[in-house]
Structures are given as C-alpha cells and as structure tokens.
Amino acid sequence: MAPVTMATEREKLHLIDQVSAEQLKQKKYALYAAEAEDEDLQALFSRLAQSSEQHEEKLQELLRETGLSIQPH
C-alpha cells in the first residue's frame, strides 16, 4: 500500500473517526459475546471483535504514516 504521508487534513480526520468507530465496535462486540448464551453467537461476536481490532490496528498504522496517532481505548 502506498504511504499516506500526503493525506489531507480531512482524510486524517476521517481516519481518526474510523479508529474511534472500530474501538466502539470492539467494545460492543465483546459485551455481546459476554452476554450471549448461545455458544455460536459468542463465537461470532468474538470473531467480530477480533476483526474490528485488526481494522483498528491497520487504521492506526495509516495514521502513524501521516504523523498522527491516537491512543486505544
């Protein structure tokens, strides 16, 4: 993937918003997994939480390439 060092301010703000959205999704999916009584649902929500974590990590990497970073929640 090409570096994002030339990202506009608007693009950087979108990346930051996306990181926040992924962090929120992680928390919700983890909560849903903990509250689900069905093992299949627990597994599904756990996988979704892991997927959101991977997305957040990629977004954080892109932000670092622009010279920015935000702390995980």
N, CA, C and O atoms as a printed pandas DataFrame, in Angstrom:
     atom_number atom_name residue_name chain_id  residue_number  x_coord  y_coord  z_coord
0              1         N          MET        A               1    0.849   -1.177    0.000
1              2        CA          MET        A               1    0.000    0.000    0.000
2              3         C          MET        A               1    0.892    1.237    0.000
3              4         O          MET        A               1    1.915    1.274    0.683
4              5         N          ALA        A               2    0.501    2.239   -0.763
5              6        CA          ALA        A               2    1.279    3.470   -0.850
6              7         C          ALA        A               2    1.197    4.243    0.459
7              8         O          ALA        A               2    0.169    4.212    1.135
8              9         N          PRO        A               3    2.278    4.940    0.822
9             10        CA          PRO        A               3    2.256    5.736    2.054
10            11         C          PRO        A               3    1.166    6.802    2.005
11            12         O          PRO        A               3    0.788    7.271    0.932
12            13         N          VAL        A               4    0.675    7.172    3.165
13            14        CA          VAL        A               4   -0.396    8.157    3.273
14            15         C          VAL        A               4    0.157    9.490    3.758
15            16         O          VAL        A               4   -0.593   10.323    4.268
16            17         N          THR        A               5    1.443    9.697    3.605
17            18        CA          THR        A               5    2.067   10.891    4.165
18            19         C          THR        A               5    1.505   12.175    3.579
19            20         O          THR        A               5    1.616   13.232    4.199
20            21         N          MET        A               6    0.913   12.108    2.414
21            22        CA          MET        A               6    0.373   13.303    1.787
22            23         C          MET        A               6   -1.137   13.420    2.010
23            24         O          MET        A               6   -1.826   14.087    1.237
24            25         N          ALA        A               7   -1.640   12.796    3.030
25            26        CA          ALA        A               7   -3.074   12.837    3.316
26            27         C          ALA        A               7   -3.499   14.258    3.669
27            28         O          ALA        A               7   -2.772   14.996    4.333
28            29         N          THR        A               8   -4.679   14.617    3.215
29            30        CA          THR        A               8   -5.222   15.926    3.561
30            31         C          THR        A               8   -5.692   15.903    5.016
31            32         O          THR        A               8   -5.826   14.840    5.621
32            33         N          GLU        A               9   -5.932   17.067    5.553
33            34        CA          GLU        A               9   -6.435   17.152    6.929
34            35         C          GLU        A               9   -7.780   16.441    7.050
35            36         O          GLU        A               9   -8.059   15.780    8.051
36            37         N          ARG        A              10   -8.593   16.582    6.037
37            38        CA          ARG        A              10   -9.907   15.925    6.055
38            39         C          ARG        A              10   -9.750   14.406    6.087
39            40         O          ARG        A              10  -10.465   13.722    6.819
40            41         N          GLU        A              11   -8.815   13.880    5.295
41            42        CA          GLU        A              11   -8.567   12.440    5.292
42            43         C          GLU        A              11   -8.060   11.973    6.651
43            44         O          GLU        A              11   -8.452   10.909    7.130
44            45         N          LYS        A              12   -7.195   12.760    7.267
45            46        CA          LYS        A              12   -6.691   12.410    8.596
46            47         C          LYS        A              12   -7.830   12.369    9.609
47            48         O          LYS        A              12   -7.888   11.471   10.449
48            49         N          LEU        A              13   -8.729   13.337    9.526
49            50        CA          LEU        A              13   -9.877   13.361   10.440
50            51         C          LEU        A              13  -10.782   12.150   10.221
51            52         O          LEU        A              13  -11.319   11.591   11.177
52            53         N          HIS        A              14  -10.946   11.754    8.978
53            54        CA          HIS        A              14  -11.744   10.554    8.687
54            55         C          HIS        A              14  -11.084    9.312    9.282
55            56         O          HIS        A              14  -11.768    8.448    9.832
56            57         N          LEU        A              15   -9.763    9.220    9.175
57            58        CA          LEU        A              15   -9.053    8.083    9.766
58            59         C          LEU        A              15   -9.254    8.045   11.278
59            60         O          LEU        A              15   -9.498    6.985   11.854
60            61         N          ILE        A              16   -9.151    9.200   11.910
61            62        CA          ILE        A              16   -9.340    9.280   13.362
62            63         C          ILE        A              16  -10.759    8.849   13.734
63            64         O          ILE        A              16  -10.953    8.110   14.699
64            65         N          ASP        A              17  -11.751    9.314   12.966
65            66        CA          ASP        A              17  -13.141    8.913   13.218
66            67         C          ASP        A              17  -13.313    7.409   13.063
67            68         O          ASP        A              17  -14.017    6.777   13.851
68            69         N          GLN        A              18  -12.674    6.838   12.054
69            70        CA          GLN        A              18  -12.785    5.399   11.825
70            71         C          GLN        A              18  -12.152    4.600   12.956
71            72         O          GLN        A              18  -12.678    3.559   13.350
72            73         N          VAL        A              19  -11.020    5.081   13.483
73            74        CA          VAL        A              19  -10.388    4.402   14.617
74            75         C          VAL        A              19  -11.352    4.389   15.798
75            76         O          VAL        A              19  -11.528    3.360   16.451
76            77         N          SER        A              20  -11.969    5.526   16.067
77            78        CA          SER        A              20  -12.930    5.604   17.174
78            79         C          SER        A              20  -14.105    4.657   16.954
79            80         O          SER        A              20  -14.571    4.011   17.893
80            81         N          ALA        A              21  -14.581    4.574   15.718
81            82        CA          ALA        A              21  -15.695    3.674   15.412
82            83         C          ALA        A              21  -15.292    2.216   15.626
83            84         O          ALA        A              21  -16.074    1.433   16.165
84            85         N          GLU        A              22  -14.088    1.848   15.214
85            86        CA          GLU        A              22  -13.623    0.469   15.404
86            87         C          GLU        A              22  -13.467    0.153   16.890
87            88         O          GLU        A              22  -13.781   -0.956   17.322
88            89         N          GLN        A              23  -12.987    1.113   17.670
89            90        CA          GLN        A              23  -12.845    0.902   19.108
90            91         C          GLN        A              23  -14.209    0.670   19.748
91            92         O          GLN        A              23  -14.353   -0.199   20.608
92            93         N          LEU        A              24  -15.201    1.438   19.335
93            94        CA          LEU        A              24  -16.552    1.272   19.870
94            95         C          LEU        A              24  -17.124   -0.089   19.471
95            96         O          LEU        A              24  -17.745   -0.770   20.288
96            97         N          LYS        A              25  -16.913   -0.480   18.219
97            98        CA          LYS        A              25  -17.389   -1.788   17.767
98            99         C          LYS        A              25  -16.746   -2.908   18.570
99           100         O          LYS        A              25  -17.418   -3.873   18.936
100          101         N          GLN        A              26  -15.455   -2.791   18.848
101          102        CA          GLN        A              26  -14.774   -3.817   19.644
102          103         C          GLN        A              26  -15.440   -3.979   21.001
103          104         O          GLN        A              26  -15.725   -5.095   21.435
104          105         N          LYS        A              27  -15.688   -2.856   21.666
105          106        CA          LYS        A              27  -16.300   -2.896   22.995
106          107         C          LYS        A              27  -17.688   -3.525   22.946
107          108         O          LYS        A              27  -18.030   -4.358   23.786
108          109         N          LYS        A              28  -18.486   -3.121   21.956
109          110        CA          LYS        A              28  -19.845   -3.650   21.853
110          111         C          LYS        A              28  -19.834   -5.141   21.547
111          112         O          LYS        A              28  -20.572   -5.905   22.168
112          113         N          TYR        A              29  -19.003   -5.562   20.597
113          114        CA          TYR        A              29  -18.946   -6.982   20.249
114          115         C          TYR        A              29  -18.472   -7.817   21.437
115          116         O          TYR        A              29  -18.987   -8.910   21.673
116          117         N          ALA        A              30  -17.501   -7.311   22.178
117          118        CA          ALA        A              30  -17.020   -8.045   23.357
118          119         C          ALA        A              30  -18.134   -8.162   24.396
119          120         O          ALA        A              30  -18.299   -9.212   25.016
120          121         N          LEU        A              31  -18.888   -7.099   24.583
121          122        CA          LEU        A              31  -20.019   -7.125   25.513
122          123         C          LEU        A              31  -21.081   -8.117   25.048
123          124         O          LEU        A              31  -21.598   -8.902   25.843
124          125         N          TYR        A              32  -21.402   -8.077   23.756
125          126        CA          TYR        A              32  -22.397   -9.007   23.217
126          127         C          TYR        A              32  -21.930  -10.450   23.377
127          128         O          TYR        A              32  -22.730  -11.328   23.702
128          129         N          ALA        A              33  -20.646  -10.699   23.152
129          130        CA          ALA        A              33  -20.106  -12.058   23.308
130          131         C          ALA        A              33  -20.236  -12.516   24.754
131          132         O          ALA        A              33  -20.578  -13.668   25.018
132          133         N          ALA        A              34  -19.963  -11.613   25.686
133          134        CA          ALA        A              34  -20.037  -11.960   27.105
134          135         C          ALA        A              34  -21.474  -12.214   27.552
135          136         O          ALA        A              34  -21.723  -13.040   28.431
136          137         N          GLU        A              35  -22.412  -11.503   26.943
137          138        CA          GLU        A              35  -23.811  -11.630   27.350
138          139         C          GLU        A              35  -24.571  -12.729   26.616
139          140         O          GLU        A              35  -25.621  -13.175   27.078
140          141         N          ALA        A              36  -24.047  -13.164   25.481
141          142        CA          ALA        A              36  -24.748  -14.180   24.687
142          143         C          ALA        A              36  -24.742  -15.523   25.410
143          144         O          ALA        A              36  -23.728  -15.934   25.974
144          145         N          GLU        A              37  -25.862  -16.183   25.384
145          146        CA          GLU        A              37  -25.966  -17.508   25.997
146          147         C          GLU        A              37  -25.653  -18.609   24.991
147          148         O          GLU        A              37  -25.213  -19.696   25.365
148          149         N          ASP        A              38  -25.880  -18.324   23.728
149          150        CA          ASP        A              38  -25.632  -19.293   22.669
150          151         C          ASP        A              38  -24.143  -19.286   22.302
151          152         O          ASP        A              38  -23.567  -18.229   22.049
152          153         N          GLU        A              39  -23.531  -20.465   22.276
153          154        CA          GLU        A              39  -22.095  -20.563   22.002
154          155         C          GLU        A              39  -21.740  -20.074   20.602
155          156         O          GLU        A              39  -20.681  -19.478   20.401
156          157         N          ASP        A              40  -22.618  -20.323   19.635
157          158        CA          ASP        A              40  -22.356  -19.849   18.276
158          159         C          ASP        A              40  -22.344  -18.323   18.221
159          160         O          ASP        A              40  -21.510  -17.727   17.539
160          161         N          LEU        A              41  -23.271  -17.697   18.940
161          162        CA          LEU        A              41  -23.290  -16.234   18.989
162          163         C          LEU        A              41  -22.061  -15.694   19.713
163          164         O          LEU        A              41  -21.483  -14.690   19.298
164          165         N          GLN        A              42  -21.667  -16.354   20.788
165          166        CA          GLN        A              42  -20.455  -15.937   21.495
166          167         C          GLN        A              42  -19.259  -15.963   20.555
167          168         O          GLN        A              42  -18.466  -15.022   20.518
168          169         N          ALA        A              43  -19.134  -17.048   19.795
169          170        CA          ALA        A              43  -18.014  -17.186   18.862
170          171         C          ALA        A              43  -18.079  -16.123   17.768
171          172         O          ALA        A              43  -17.060  -15.539   17.400
172          173         N          LEU        A              44  -19.280  -15.877   17.252
173          174        CA          LEU        A              44  -19.446  -14.872   16.205
174          175         C          LEU        A              44  -19.026  -13.494   16.697
175          176         O          LEU        A              44  -18.242  -12.809   16.041
176          177         N          PHE        A              45  -19.549  -13.087   17.855
177          178        CA          PHE        A              45  -19.218  -11.765   18.374
178          179         C          PHE        A              45  -17.738  -11.656   18.734
179          180         O          PHE        A              45  -17.146  -10.586   18.589
180          181         N          SER        A              46  -17.145  -12.731   19.193
181          182        CA          SER        A              46  -15.708  -12.719   19.485
182          183         C          SER        A              46  -14.903  -12.519   18.210
183          184         O          SER        A              46  -13.935  -11.759   18.194
184          185         N          ARG        A              47  -15.303  -13.204   17.137
185          186        CA          ARG        A              47  -14.609  -13.032   15.849
186          187         C          ARG        A              47  -14.779  -11.612   15.327
187          188         O          ARG        A              47  -13.836  -11.027   14.793
188          189         N          LEU        A              48  -15.975  -11.057   15.478
189          190        CA          LEU        A              48  -16.210   -9.685   15.033
190          191         C          LEU        A              48  -15.365   -8.693   15.830
191          192         O          LEU        A              48  -14.850   -7.727   15.268
192          193         N          ALA        A              49  -15.223   -8.925   17.125
193          194        CA          ALA        A              49  -14.381   -8.058   17.957
194          195         C          ALA        A              49  -12.931   -8.134   17.495
195          196         O          ALA        A              49  -12.252   -7.111   17.412
196          197         N          GLN        A              50  -12.453   -9.342   17.193
197          198        CA          GLN        A              50  -11.080   -9.503   16.713
198          199         C          GLN        A              50  -10.889   -8.820   15.365
199          200         O          GLN        A              50   -9.855   -8.200   15.120
200          201         N          SER        A              51  -11.876   -8.932   14.501
201          202        CA          SER        A              51  -11.801   -8.290   13.193
202          203         C          SER        A              51  -11.733   -6.770   13.340
203          204         O          SER        A              51  -10.958   -6.109   12.647
204          205         N          SER        A              52  -12.538   -6.223   14.234
205          206        CA          SER        A              52  -12.508   -4.777   14.481
206          207         C          SER        A              52  -11.165   -4.347   15.043
207          208         O          SER        A              52  -10.663   -3.272   14.717
208          209         N          GLU        A              53  -10.586   -5.190   15.887
209          210        CA          GLU        A              53   -9.263   -4.877   16.435
210          211         C          GLU        A              53   -8.223   -4.829   15.318
211          212         O          GLU        A              53   -7.365   -3.947   15.308
212          213         N          GLN        A              54   -8.294   -5.763   14.387
213          214        CA          GLN        A              54   -7.360   -5.764   13.261
214          215         C          GLN        A              54   -7.561   -4.533   12.386
215          216         O          GLN        A              54   -6.589   -3.939   11.920
216          217         N          HIS        A              55   -8.810   -4.147   12.162
217          218        CA          HIS        A              55   -9.088   -2.942   11.382
218          219         C          HIS        A              55   -8.519   -1.715   12.084
219          220         O          HIS        A              55   -7.921   -0.846   11.449
220          221         N          GLU        A              56   -8.710   -1.652   13.399
221          222        CA          GLU        A              56   -8.176   -0.512   14.154
222          223         C          GLU        A              56   -6.661   -0.448   14.035
223          224         O          GLU        A              56   -6.097    0.629   13.841
224          225         N          GLU        A              57   -5.999   -1.594   14.152
225          226        CA          GLU        A              57   -4.541   -1.618   14.052
226          227         C          GLU        A              57   -4.074   -1.104   12.695
227          228         O          GLU        A              57   -3.094   -0.362   12.617
228          229         N          LYS        A              58   -4.768   -1.493   11.622
229          230        CA          LYS        A              58   -4.408   -1.024   10.282
230          231         C          LYS        A              58   -4.629    0.479   10.165
231          232         O          LYS        A              58   -3.798    1.189    9.598
232          233         N          LEU        A              59   -5.743    0.963   10.701
233          234        CA          LEU        A              59   -6.012    2.399   10.671
234          235         C          LEU        A              59   -4.972    3.169   11.481
235          236         O          LEU        A              59   -4.529    4.241   11.068
236          237         N          GLN        A              60   -4.582    2.622   12.637
237          238        CA          GLN        A              60   -3.543    3.261   13.455
238          239         C          GLN        A              60   -2.232    3.336   12.671
239          240         O          GLN        A              60   -1.513    4.333   12.740
240          241         N          GLU        A              61   -1.933    2.271   11.925
241          242        CA          GLU        A              61   -0.723    2.256   11.102
242          243         C          GLU        A              61   -0.775    3.371   10.050
243          244         O          GLU        A              61    0.211    4.073    9.831
244          245         N          LEU        A              62   -1.923    3.523    9.412
245          246        CA          LEU        A              62   -2.080    4.589    8.423
246          247         C          LEU        A              62   -1.928    5.960    9.068
247          248         O          LEU        A              62   -1.315    6.856    8.489
248          249         N          LEU        A              63   -2.482    6.123   10.260
249          250        CA          LEU        A              63   -2.343    7.399   10.967
250          251         C          LEU        A              63   -0.886    7.694   11.301
251          252         O          LEU        A              63   -0.428    8.828   11.158
252          253         N          ARG        A              64   -0.159    6.668   11.748
253          254        CA          ARG        A              64    1.261    6.875   12.064
254          255         C          ARG        A              64    2.033    7.318   10.822
255          256         O          ARG        A              64    2.964    8.118   10.921
256          257         N          GLU        A              65    1.651    6.803    9.660
257          258        CA          GLU        A              65    2.303    7.207    8.416
258          259         C          GLU        A              65    2.056    8.678    8.108
259          260         O          GLU        A              65    2.852    9.306    7.409
260          261         N          THR        A              66    0.965    9.231    8.621
261          262        CA          THR        A              66    0.668   10.647    8.412
262          263         C          THR        A              66    1.277   11.510    9.512
263          264         O          THR        A              66    1.183   12.736    9.472
264          265         N          GLY        A              67    1.900   10.862   10.491
265          266        CA          GLY        A              67    2.498   11.602   11.597
266          267         C          GLY        A              67    1.569   11.771   12.780
267          268         O          GLY        A              67    1.895   12.492   13.723
268          269         N          LEU        A              68    0.426   11.122   12.749
269          270        CA          LEU        A              68   -0.547   11.214   13.837
270          271         C          LEU        A              68   -0.726    9.858   14.488
271          272         O          LEU        A              68   -0.374    8.830   13.909
272          273         N          SER        A              69   -1.266    9.857   15.677
273          274        CA          SER        A              69   -1.692    8.620   16.316
274          275         C          SER        A              69   -2.663    8.979   17.422
275          276         O          SER        A              69   -2.617   10.076   17.978
276          277         N          ILE        A              70   -3.541    8.040   17.733
277          278        CA          ILE        A              70   -4.435    8.222   18.871
278          279         C          ILE        A              70   -4.334    6.992   19.737
279          280         O          ILE        A              70   -4.025    5.901   19.259
280          281         N          GLN        A              71   -4.593    7.172   20.996
281          282        CA          GLN        A              71   -4.451    6.086   21.960
282          283         C          GLN        A              71   -5.654    5.161   21.891
283          284         O          GLN        A              71   -6.788    5.614   21.740
284          285         N          PRO        A              72   -5.398    3.854   22.004
285          286        CA          PRO        A              72   -6.521    2.915   22.060
286          287         C          PRO        A              72   -7.310    3.098   23.343
287          288         O          PRO        A              72   -6.765    3.503   24.370
288          289         N          HIS        A              73   -8.587    2.797   23.275
289          290        CA          HIS        A              73   -9.454    2.908   24.463
290          291         C          HIS        A              73   -9.624    1.574   25.105
291          292         O          HIS        A              73  -10.317    1.459   26.116
